[in-house]
């Protein structure tokens, strides 16, 4: 891959996830870690990203808009959402995490007799006019870039929730099955959602294996079902299955 194309792809991945590691980039782009390190040094000097030990971060004011993230890997996300919707039974109480895949799932729940609890403003937009769905929005501070509510008020509201299942998103799944994310404010909410639900369903398209993220959300033993696409890393899926998760492929 030409250097300029590699730089463009590095920036796309960093902006999408907020943070990434040298190891992940080397694996995803098929080059050596030393090549990635040199690339990151150049991009850091240019001011297009921030080089940190072991990887790189997007600048805080360089977060990609939600609509832009939603347009990435659309077919894979749509397939995951469609398969996840098949798990839902009428009358259930569902927790929907933030993210572009859970937004797609919300659209597929229109007309269903379910209760949806969420901190996602994108889910709110998808369901606000649907009289069949009982919709509960968790309070909190608005994270405008990613159309979500975060903070202690959101966590406090989650402590009052008992759900049949949570549909959870993530930035990545590590080779050992650890679930990781990039955003500090979202991690405690994901953990609170896991604690509030009888069943934990992870919605991750195949590109989230390994994905990116320096912050641990939970281990594979905390996940009951993984919905992803064919082509997701088999070794990682195997680690999740060994920990007790069921894998559903689209």
PEHUCOR-V245627 format. One record per helix or strand of 3 or more residues. SS is the DSSP state (H for helix, E for strand). FROM is the first residue (numbers start at 1). TO is the last residue. Records with the same first field share a line. If there is no record, write none. Layout:
# PEHUCOR-V245627
SS=FROM-TO + FROM-TO
This chain:
# PEHUCOR-V245627
H=3-17 + 22-29 + 33-46 + 60-62 + 66-70 + 74-85 + 100-108 + 121-127 + 144-146 + 152-158 + 184-196 + 206-208 + 220-222 + 234-242
E=19-21 + 50-52 + 55-57 + 93-96 + 115-118 + 134-137 + 141-143 + 148-150 + 163-168 + 179-181 + 197-203 + 215-218 + 225-228 + 246-249
